[in-house]
Amino acid sequence: MTQQMILNVTSRDGLHFNSFFETEDNRDVVQRLSRFAELNSASQVFVWGEMHSGKSHLLQACCYHATERGQRVSYLPMKALGTYGADAARGLDAMDLVVVDDVDRVLGNADWEEALFDLINNSLSSQQRLLFSATQNPRHLNCQFADLVSRLVWGETYVLHGLSDFDRHNALKLRALQRGMELNDRVLAYLDRHYPRDMGSLLTILDVLDQESLRKQSKITVPFIKQVLDS
């Protein structure tokens, strides 16, 4: 992978900006990231929010948006890379955009903190854009290197708000429609009663229902869900 991208491309709708359910609370951060993906000068953005609020979706959408414009992108998901060593964050000077997802996963590790500190310091001279995410405000992150906290807040900081129950239903309907499926209110109510309500779990369920509905040429109904998920 010449651009060091590890992206979720298994979903037919893909992790793009137009497949992200945009609420009024989150409109500014979505629009800002869309513009950020098109810049050509050094800049830094930090996005934070609770788990399953959609941070990884937006960060990967930013990657896709930039690569579609011919930019060189490196996406570093700390959930997956954190145990592989801090060298993954080094030697990236040639990248136009470096995206570090779940940066708080590696804080407290001296090697990772040093690599991230160097990455941020070098980004200015290489005219590189950096995009970070975490579950906490970067000003409240616990780092061994106090100077790393000051570097993480160099640029703009945005909070990504979680979805209400109403918005979560609409977000799930949107993702289903983008795959050619329809989820009615009875189906959504059944999912609410019997399965976890966070978007991560629901999108995993949607993947399973999508595959099985294609295989069996069936609509998504409560009896179908019982057959596929409860059997």
Backbone as CSV, one residue per row, in Angstrom:
resi,resn,N_x,N_y,N_z,CA_x,CA_y,CA_z,C_x,C_y,C_z
1,MET,0.852,-1.190,0.000,0.000,0.000,0.000,0.886,1.237,0.000
2,THR,1.090,1.837,-1.153,2.038,2.937,-1.262,1.596,4.148,-0.461
3,GLN,0.305,4.303,-0.262,-0.161,5.459,0.483,-0.496,5.106,1.932
4,GLN,-0.133,3.890,2.369,-0.290,3.469,3.738,-1.702,3.685,4.246
5,MET,-2.678,3.420,3.405,-4.056,3.598,3.814,-4.649,2.257,4.216
6,ILE,-5.298,2.219,5.359,-6.021,1.035,5.796,-7.458,1.487,5.965
7,LEU,-8.255,1.276,4.932,-9.602,1.825,4.925,-10.640,0.718,4.841
8,ASN,-11.783,0.955,5.433,-12.879,0.006,5.389,-13.614,0.183,4.063
9,VAL,-13.381,-0.721,3.125,-14.033,-0.611,1.812,-14.974,-1.774,1.589
10,THR,-15.369,-2.450,2.678,-16.247,-3.593,2.525,-17.697,-3.173,2.341
11,SER,-18.067,-2.002,2.844,-19.442,-1.552,2.713,-19.701,-1.012,1.315
12,ARG,-20.861,-1.353,0.772,-21.146,-0.884,-0.581,-21.333,0.623,-0.628
13,ASP,-21.785,1.219,0.477,-21.958,2.671,0.470,-20.640,3.394,0.681
14,GLY,-19.648,2.742,1.286,-18.348,3.354,1.498,-18.383,4.410,2.586
15,LEU,-17.224,4.727,3.110,-17.131,5.733,4.163,-16.780,7.076,3.541
16,HIS,-17.775,7.689,2.932,-17.620,8.978,2.268,-18.413,10.034,3.029
17,PHE,-18.206,11.290,2.685,-18.967,12.355,3.333,-20.463,12.221,3.063
18,ASN,-20.834,11.785,1.858,-22.259,11.726,1.540,-22.971,10.536,2.165
19,SER,-22.230,9.621,2.801,-22.881,8.520,3.518,-22.873,8.767,5.030
20,PHE,-22.392,9.934,5.448,-22.407,10.300,6.867,-23.682,11.077,7.158
21,PHE,-24.425,10.655,8.186,-25.665,11.352,8.532,-25.311,12.635,9.273
22,GLU,-25.586,13.739,8.635,-25.170,15.044,9.140,-26.299,15.698,9.916
23,THR,-26.116,15.882,11.220,-27.084,16.610,12.025,-26.696,18.086,12.055
24,GLU,-27.620,18.905,12.537,-27.323,20.337,12.620,-26.147,20.591,13.559
25,ASP,-26.052,19.798,14.644,-24.961,19.973,15.600,-23.602,19.676,14.980
26,ASN,-23.579,18.771,13.996,-22.302,18.330,13.420,-22.023,18.906,12.032
27,ARG,-22.899,19.778,11.556,-22.738,20.295,10.195,-21.418,21.034,10.010
28,ASP,-21.044,21.829,10.985,-19.819,22.625,10.851,-18.575,21.746,10.716
29,VAL,-18.483,20.693,11.535,-17.284,19.854,11.479,-17.230,19.060,10.176
30,VAL,-18.383,18.616,9.664,-18.398,17.895,8.387,-17.947,18.811,7.258
31,GLN,-18.467,20.011,7.225,-18.091,20.957,6.177,-16.632,21.362,6.305
32,ARG,-16.161,21.524,7.546,-14.762,21.910,7.742,-13.826,20.806,7.258
33,LEU,-14.141,19.553,7.545,-13.280,18.456,7.108,-13.300,18.302,5.597
34,SER,-14.438,18.558,4.994,-14.523,18.493,3.534,-13.598,19.526,2.898
35,ARG,-13.572,20.733,3.459,-12.663,21.772,2.949,-11.220,21.436,3.279
36,PHE,-11.003,20.905,4.469,-9.659,20.559,4.925,-9.001,19.551,3.986
37,ALA,-9.788,18.617,3.465,-9.256,17.580,2.571,-8.730,18.155,1.267
38,GLU,-9.108,19.375,0.928,-8.722,19.975,-0.349,-7.581,20.975,-0.217
39,LEU,-7.117,21.227,1.008,-6.069,22.224,1.203,-4.725,21.722,0.680
40,ASN,-3.822,22.667,0.468,-2.476,22.329,0.003,-1.386,22.889,0.908
41,SER,-1.758,23.475,2.030,-0.773,24.075,2.922,-0.853,23.429,4.298
42,ALA,0.190,23.631,5.097,0.266,23.032,6.421,-0.930,23.467,7.271
43,SER,-1.546,22.497,7.921,-2.711,22.769,8.758,-2.941,21.570,9.656
44,GLN,-3.635,21.781,10.767,-3.881,20.689,11.698,-5.287,20.809,12.274
45,VAL,-5.987,19.668,12.346,-7.342,19.616,12.900,-7.431,18.436,13.857
46,PHE,-8.137,18.633,14.954,-8.358,17.571,15.939,-9.869,17.432,16.132
47,VAL,-10.373,16.212,15.953,-11.797,15.927,16.136,-11.945,14.973,17.319
48,TRP,-12.795,15.329,18.273,-13.009,14.440,19.415,-14.506,14.252,19.664
49,GLY,-14.832,13.134,20.269,-16.229,12.817,20.569,-16.326,11.422,21.141
50,GLU,-17.481,11.093,21.656,-17.686,9.797,22.296,-17.551,8.663,21.287
51,MET,-17.374,7.451,21.803,-17.284,6.286,20.934,-18.551,6.161,20.092
52,HIS,-18.378,5.704,18.857,-19.491,5.472,17.915,-20.185,6.762,17.485
53,SER,-19.519,7.904,17.653,-20.111,9.160,17.185,-19.835,9.400,15.703
54,GLY,-18.962,8.588,15.088,-18.708,8.713,13.654,-17.360,9.309,13.305
55,LYS,-16.455,9.376,14.268,-15.149,9.995,14.010,-14.379,9.255,12.916
56,SER,-14.308,7.928,13.027,-13.544,7.158,12.036,-14.152,7.286,10.648
57,HIS,-15.479,7.331,10.583,-16.151,7.530,9.290,-15.682,8.832,8.651
58,LEU,-15.713,9.916,9.416,-15.341,11.218,8.852,-13.860,11.289,8.504
59,LEU,-13.019,10.689,9.325,-11.587,10.714,9.026,-11.283,9.930,7.753
60,GLN,-11.932,8.784,7.577,-11.702,8.012,6.356,-12.344,8.696,5.152
61,ALA,-13.464,9.376,5.358,-14.061,10.155,4.274,-13.101,11.252,3.823
62,CYS,-12.411,11.852,4.780,-11.419,12.877,4.460,-10.289,12.281,3.625
63,CYS,-9.878,11.059,3.966,-8.843,10.367,3.192,-9.293,10.140,1.754
64,TYR,-10.489,9.617,1.580,-11.013,9.368,0.240,-11.107,10.665,-0.570
65,HIS,-11.610,11.699,0.087,-11.789,12.984,-0.584,-10.448,13.515,-1.083
66,ALA,-9.413,13.374,-0.257,-8.087,13.862,-0.634,-7.464,13.017,-1.741
67,THR,-7.586,11.685,-1.643,-6.984,10.827,-2.662,-7.681,11.001,-4.007
68,GLU,-8.965,11.282,-3.996,-9.675,11.540,-5.251,-9.137,12.764,-5.956
69,ARG,-8.445,13.632,-5.232,-7.848,14.837,-5.800,-6.343,14.677,-6.016
70,GLY,-5.893,13.432,-5.997,-4.504,13.137,-6.313,-3.524,13.376,-5.192
71,GLN,-4.009,13.548,-3.974,-3.100,13.800,-2.858,-2.581,12.483,-2.274
72,ARG,-1.423,12.559,-1.652,-0.807,11.403,-0.998,-1.250,11.386,0.460
73,VAL,-1.844,10.256,0.845,-2.503,10.176,2.152,-2.010,8.970,2.926
74,SER,-1.823,9.162,4.230,-1.514,8.056,5.133,-2.542,8.047,6.249
75,TYR,-3.234,6.917,6.404,-4.246,6.760,7.454,-3.725,5.775,8.487
76,LEU,-3.621,6.212,9.734,-3.059,5.408,10.809,-4.117,5.157,11.886
77,PRO,-4.782,4.004,11.859,-5.775,3.678,12.898,-5.077,3.086,14.122
78,MET,-5.009,3.839,15.190,-4.255,3.397,16.360,-4.872,2.174,17.024
79,LYS,-6.155,1.960,16.824,-6.784,0.757,17.363,-6.135,-0.491,16.786
80,ALA,-5.707,-0.411,15.533,-5.083,-1.558,14.859,-3.564,-1.507,14.915
81,LEU,-3.000,-0.303,14.846,-1.544,-0.167,14.712,-0.816,0.040,16.034
82,GLY,-1.544,0.329,17.098,-0.913,0.690,18.355,0.083,-0.326,18.871
83,THR,-0.156,-1.599,18.608,0.736,-2.647,19.122,1.873,-2.982,18.166
84,TYR,1.919,-2.335,16.993,2.925,-2.677,15.994,4.172,-1.805,16.056
85,GLY,4.204,-0.838,16.941,5.393,-0.017,17.069,5.246,1.336,16.408
86,ALA,5.956,2.322,16.967,5.795,3.714,16.564,6.425,4.040,15.218
87,ASP,7.153,3.101,14.609,7.739,3.373,13.292,6.668,3.679,12.250
88,ALA,5.431,3.244,12.495,4.347,3.517,11.554,4.089,5.010,11.397
89,ALA,4.474,5.788,12.404,4.257,7.236,12.353,5.495,7.993,11.903
90,ARG,6.509,7.281,11.436,7.747,7.937,11.000,7.918,7.790,9.480
91,GLY,8.735,8.649,8.908,9.009,8.569,7.482,7.842,8.949,6.604
92,LEU,6.992,9.851,7.102,5.780,10.230,6.372,5.871,11.632,5.781
93,ASP,7.076,12.169,5.684,7.243,13.557,5.236,6.712,13.802,3.832
94,ALA,6.671,12.753,3.003,6.224,12.932,1.620,4.705,12.948,1.493
95,MET,4.003,12.637,2.571,2.543,12.609,2.522,1.966,14.029,2.553
96,ASP,0.910,14.240,1.799,0.206,15.524,1.861,-0.683,15.598,3.097
97,LEU,-1.248,14.451,3.459,-2.179,14.384,4.588,-1.877,13.133,5.398
98,VAL,-1.721,13.305,6.704,-1.557,12.177,7.625,-2.722,12.216,8.611
99,VAL,-3.436,11.106,8.711,-4.614,11.009,9.574,-4.330,9.984,10.667
100,VAL,-4.424,10.414,11.919,-4.165,9.536,13.068,-5.475,9.364,13.828
101,ASP,-6.079,8.197,13.686,-7.382,7.906,14.288,-7.193,7.263,15.661
102,ASP,-7.974,7.728,16.644,-7.886,7.206,18.020,-6.490,7.401,18.602
103,VAL,-5.977,8.610,18.519,-4.617,8.881,18.999,-4.486,8.579,20.489
104,ASP,-5.583,8.699,21.253,-5.513,8.444,22.688,-5.202,6.989,23.013
105,ARG,-5.326,6.091,22.034,-5.008,4.682,22.259,-3.525,4.450,22.539
106,VAL,-2.660,5.339,22.070,-1.219,5.120,22.226,-0.567,6.117,23.170
107,LEU,-1.331,7.033,23.721,-0.750,7.986,24.665,-0.392,7.264,25.962
108,GLY,0.736,7.653,26.529,1.282,6.931,27.669,2.413,6.007,27.263
109,ASN,2.523,5.758,25.954,3.628,4.977,25.412,4.690,5.957,24.925
110,ALA,5.861,5.924,25.529,6.893,6.923,25.249,7.316,6.924,23.782
111,ASP,7.457,5.741,23.170,7.880,5.668,21.771,6.851,6.314,20.855
112,TRP,5.581,6.023,21.094,4.535,6.613,20.267,4.460,8.125,20.476
113,GLU,4.557,8.544,21.711,4.470,9.983,21.975,5.607,10.743,21.305
114,GLU,6.797,10.173,21.351,7.937,10.818,20.683,7.719,10.882,19.177
115,ALA,7.205,9.787,18.587,6.964,9.757,17.143,5.897,10.770,16.749
116,LEU,4.844,10.897,17.543,3.792,11.865,17.243,4.290,13.294,17.419
117,PHE,5.109,13.511,18.435,5.708,14.832,18.668,6.541,15.248,17.463
118,ASP,7.363,14.319,16.968,8.195,14.613,15.797,7.341,14.828,14.557
119,LEU,6.289,14.023,14.418,5.400,14.158,13.258,4.812,15.562,13.188
120,ILE,4.327,16.055,14.314,3.716,17.387,14.338,4.765,18.470,14.080
121,ASN,5.922,18.341,14.706,6.968,19.342,14.498,7.416,19.404,13.039
122,ASN,7.527,18.230,12.401,8.002,18.175,11.014,6.947,18.602,10.006
123,SER,5.685,18.603,10.417,4.606,18.886,9.459,4.685,20.308,8.907
124,LEU,5.167,21.231,9.695,5.233,22.621,9.237,6.247,22.787,8.120
125,SER,7.419,22.187,8.296,8.465,22.340,7.274,8.119,21.579,5.998
126,SER,7.340,20.516,6.124,6.972,19.734,4.935,5.631,20.155,4.349
127,GLN,5.032,21.235,4.889,3.739,21.737,4.403,2.683,20.624,4.400
128,GLN,2.655,19.906,5.490,1.809,18.718,5.603,0.571,19.030,6.450
129,ARG,-0.528,18.394,6.127,-1.750,18.517,6.923,-1.876,17.302,7.836
130,LEU,-2.298,17.553,9.080,-2.471,16.494,10.061,-3.904,16.523,10.580
131,LEU,-4.476,15.333,10.749,-5.834,15.201,11.263,-5.815,14.121,12.339
132,PHE,-6.286,14.478,13.549,-6.292,13.556,14.679,-7.719,13.352,15.179
133,SER,-7.925,12.207,15.848,-9.182,12.008,16.560,-8.912,11.352,17.904
134,ALA,-9.846,11.556,18.843,-9.771,10.928,20.166,-11.152,10.992,20.799
135,THR,-11.314,10.312,21.922,-12.594,10.327,22.630,-12.660,11.453,23.657
136,GLN,-11.567,12.176,23.828,-11.536,13.287,24.779,-11.029,14.560,24.108
137,ASN,-11.393,15.672,24.709,-10.827,16.952,24.299,-9.298,16.852,24.403
138,PRO,-8.554,17.244,23.377,-7.091,17.095,23.420,-6.442,17.842,24.575
139,ARG,-7.086,18.862,25.080,-6.519,19.602,26.212,-6.546,18.786,27.508
140,HIS,-7.336,17.710,27.508,-7.464,16.903,28.723,-6.794,15.539,28.591
141,LEU,-6.055,15.310,27.522,-5.399,14.026,27.324,-4.190,13.896,28.253
142,ASN,-3.952,12.678,28.687,-2.809,12.409,29.559,-1.618,11.939,28.731
143,CYS,-0.568,12.749,28.702,0.640,12.424,27.946,1.840,12.422,28.889
144,GLN,2.787,11.533,28.612,4.045,11.571,29.357,4.834,12.819,29.007
145,PHE,4.779,13.202,27.712,5.468,14.409,27.263,4.478,15.574,27.326
146,ALA,4.704,16.474,28.276,3.783,17.606,28.414,3.735,18.426,27.139
147,ASP,4.869,18.508,26.433,4.910,19.303,25.208,4.035,18.716,24.103
148,LEU,3.736,17.406,24.161,2.893,16.805,23.131,1.476,17.352,23.204
149,VAL,0.967,17.575,24.411,-0.377,18.146,24.551,-0.445,19.495,23.851
150,SER,0.570,20.319,24.054,0.566,21.639,23.416,0.623,21.518,21.897
151,ARG,1.283,20.486,21.377,1.343,20.276,19.926,-0.006,19.789,19.386
152,LEU,-0.681,18.931,20.138,-1.956,18.381,19.672,-3.043,19.453,19.550
153,VAL,-2.898,20.558,20.254,-3.896,21.633,20.176,-3.377,22.811,19.356
154,TRP,-2.353,22.587,18.554,-1.834,23.653,17.694,-2.907,24.189,16.744
155,GLY,-3.693,23.298,16.190,-4.650,23.695,15.163,-6.067,23.836,15.698
156,GLU,-7.020,23.648,14.802,-8.435,23.760,15.165,-8.906,22.479,15.851
157,THR,-9.837,22.626,16.784,-10.409,21.498,17.516,-11.924,21.521,17.372
158,TYR,-12.502,20.367,17.056,-13.947,20.253,16.893,-14.462,19.069,17.694
159,VAL,-15.659,19.223,18.256,-16.302,18.116,18.936,-17.385,17.548,18.017
160,LEU,-17.441,16.228,17.931,-18.457,15.542,17.142,-19.502,14.992,18.106
161,HIS,-20.732,15.467,17.975,-21.790,15.093,18.908,-22.406,13.750,18.531
162,GLY,-22.750,12.958,19.546,-23.443,11.698,19.318,-24.861,11.933,18.834
163,LEU,-25.495,10.877,18.333,-26.826,10.984,17.762,-27.915,10.712,18.800
164,SER,-28.998,11.447,18.698,-30.188,11.129,19.477,-30.829,9.863,18.907
165,ASP,-31.794,9.281,19.616,-32.481,8.092,19.105,-33.131,8.379,17.759
166,PHE,-33.742,9.550,17.642,-34.415,9.923,16.387,-33.400,10.014,15.254
167,ASP,-32.281,10.696,15.506,-31.258,10.845,14.472,-30.594,9.511,14.147
168,ARG,-30.444,8.670,15.154,-29.832,7.357,14.921,-30.695,6.529,13.970
169,HIS,-32.013,6.586,14.153,-32.912,5.887,13.230,-32.774,6.428,11.815
170,ASN,-32.735,7.742,11.701,-32.615,8.345,10.370,-31.264,8.039,9.729
171,ALA,-30.222,7.988,10.548,-28.898,7.637,10.022,-28.889,6.212,9.492
172,LEU,-29.521,5.308,10.221,-29.577,3.909,9.791,-30.421,3.761,8.527
173,LYS,-31.506,4.507,8.454,-32.345,4.487,7.241,-31.544,4.982,6.037
174,LEU,-30.751,6.044,6.237,-29.952,6.584,5.138,-28.952,5.553,4.643
175,ARG,-28.223,4.927,5.552,-27.238,3.930,5.133,-27.907,2.759,4.428
176,ALA,-29.093,2.374,4.916,-29.821,1.272,4.268,-30.254,1.668,2.862
177,LEU,-30.792,2.867,2.696,-31.238,3.322,1.379,-30.086,3.392,0.395
178,GLN,-28.907,3.774,0.862,-27.738,3.849,-0.011,-27.295,2.468,-0.473
179,ARG,-27.789,1.443,0.204,-27.502,0.067,-0.201,-28.682,-0.565,-0.921
180,GLY,-29.741,0.219,-1.145,-30.909,-0.307,-1.840,-31.875,-1.040,-0.943
181,MET,-31.792,-0.787,0.373,-32.693,-1.435,1.323,-33.598,-0.395,1.977
182,GLU,-34.690,-0.869,2.541,-35.602,-0.001,3.275,-35.833,-0.578,4.663
183,LEU,-35.679,0.259,5.679,-35.947,-0.135,7.054,-37.162,0.636,7.543
184,ASN,-38.250,-0.070,7.840,-39.439,0.631,8.334,-39.372,0.784,9.854
185,ASP,-40.321,1.524,10.405,-40.295,1.834,11.831,-40.450,0.581,12.685
186,ARG,-41.200,-0.409,12.191,-41.363,-1.652,12.957,-40.033,-2.389,13.076
187,VAL,-39.273,-2.398,12.005,-37.956,-3.030,12.018,-37.024,-2.300,12.985
188,LEU,-37.033,-0.972,12.929,-36.165,-0.189,13.802,-36.539,-0.379,15.272
189,ALA,-37.842,-0.446,15.554,-38.286,-0.664,16.930,-37.841,-2.034,17.428
190,TYR,-37.875,-3.041,16.569,-37.430,-4.381,16.949,-35.927,-4.386,17.255
191,LEU,-35.160,-3.731,16.404,-33.720,-3.646,16.642,-33.427,-2.940,17.967
192,ASP,-34.186,-1.875,18.264,-33.992,-1.144,19.515,-34.240,-2.031,20.727
193,ARG,-35.242,-2.885,20.631,-35.611,-3.721,21.781,-34.647,-4.875,22.023
194,HIS,-34.006,-5.368,20.959,-33.288,-6.632,21.064,-31.776,-6.539,20.842
195,TYR,-31.267,-5.398,20.393,-29.846,-5.317,20.045,-29.233,-4.028,20.577
196,PRO,-27.899,-3.988,20.678,-27.245,-2.750,21.131,-27.629,-1.573,20.244
197,ARG,-27.702,-0.390,20.843,-28.199,0.778,20.120,-27.100,1.671,19.555
198,ASP,-25.848,1.356,19.850,-24.787,2.210,19.313,-24.640,1.977,17.812
199,MET,-24.211,3.031,17.097,-24.149,2.961,15.639,-23.153,1.916,15.149
200,GLY,-22.062,1.704,15.883,-21.102,0.694,15.456,-21.734,-0.681,15.368
201,SER,-22.473,-1.067,16.429,-23.143,-2.372,16.434,-24.241,-2.437,15.384
202,LEU,-24.998,-1.362,15.240,-26.101,-1.357,14.280,-25.598,-1.455,12.843
203,LEU,-24.486,-0.814,12.545,-23.948,-0.895,11.184,-23.380,-2.284,10.892
204,THR,-22.866,-2.946,11.918,-22.426,-4.328,11.744,-23.628,-5.223,11.440
205,ILE,-24.713,-4.997,12.173,-25.952,-5.746,11.911,-26.452,-5.460,10.502
206,LEU,-26.383,-4.200,10.096,-26.838,-3.829,8.753,-26.025,-4.544,7.682
207,ASP,-24.716,-4.689,7.908,-23.874,-5.438,6.963,-24.386,-6.869,6.791
208,VAL,-24.695,-7.522,7.919,-25.174,-8.911,7.868,-26.508,-8.990,7.145
209,LEU,-27.434,-8.084,7.488,-28.747,-8.090,6.849,-28.643,-7.796,5.355
210,ASP,-27.740,-6.896,4.995,-27.521,-6.564,3.588,-27.072,-7.800,2.808
211,GLN,-26.076,-8.492,3.320,-25.552,-9.678,2.631,-26.599,-10.776,2.511
212,GLU,-27.330,-11.002,3.599,-28.324,-12.073,3.582,-29.536,-11.728,2.729
213,SER,-29.919,-10.452,2.715,-31.065,-10.054,1.882,-30.726,-10.185,0.401
214,LEU,-29.467,-9.910,0.039,-29.035,-10.100,-1.345,-28.995,-11.582,-1.706
215,ARG,-28.477,-12.369,-0.777,-28.358,-13.806,-1.038,-29.723,-14.476,-1.157
216,LYS,-30.660,-14.050,-0.319,-31.977,-14.683,-0.298,-33.026,-13.895,-1.078
217,GLN,-32.600,-12.739,-1.634,-33.524,-11.881,-2.385,-34.768,-11.576,-1.553
218,SER,-34.525,-11.111,-0.340,-35.615,-10.870,0.603,-35.594,-9.432,1.094
219,LYS,-36.774,-8.904,1.406,-36.860,-7.598,2.035,-36.503,-7.724,3.520
220,ILE,-36.150,-6.576,4.115,-35.816,-6.564,5.533,-37.101,-6.395,6.335
221,THR,-37.538,-7.467,6.960,-38.719,-7.459,7.813,-38.342,-8.031,9.174
222,VAL,-39.240,-7.892,10.149,-38.966,-8.459,11.473,-38.799,-9.975,11.399
223,PRO,-39.686,-10.721,10.695,-39.458,-12.164,10.577,-38.118,-12.512,9.919
224,PHE,-37.698,-11.710,8.936,-36.409,-11.957,8.286,-35.260,-11.741,9.270
225,ILE,-35.357,-10.679,10.072,-34.312,-10.404,11.067,-34.234,-11.553,12.069
226,LYS,-35.396,-12.024,12.528,-35.405,-13.147,13.472,-34.737,-14.367,12.862
227,GLN,-35.026,-14.601,11.582,-34.448,-15.774,10.901,-32.936,-15.655,10.778
228,VAL,-32.455,-14.441,10.449,-31.030,-14.253,10.184,-30.223,-14.093,11.471
229,LEU,-30.741,-13.301,12.403,-29.948,-12.941,13.585,-30.264,-13.752,14.826
230,ASP,-31.468,-14.275,14.928,-31.878,-14.937,16.152,-31.867,-16.454,16.062
231,SER,-31.567,-16.975,14.872,-31.620,-18.431,14.709,-30.349,-19.103,15.256
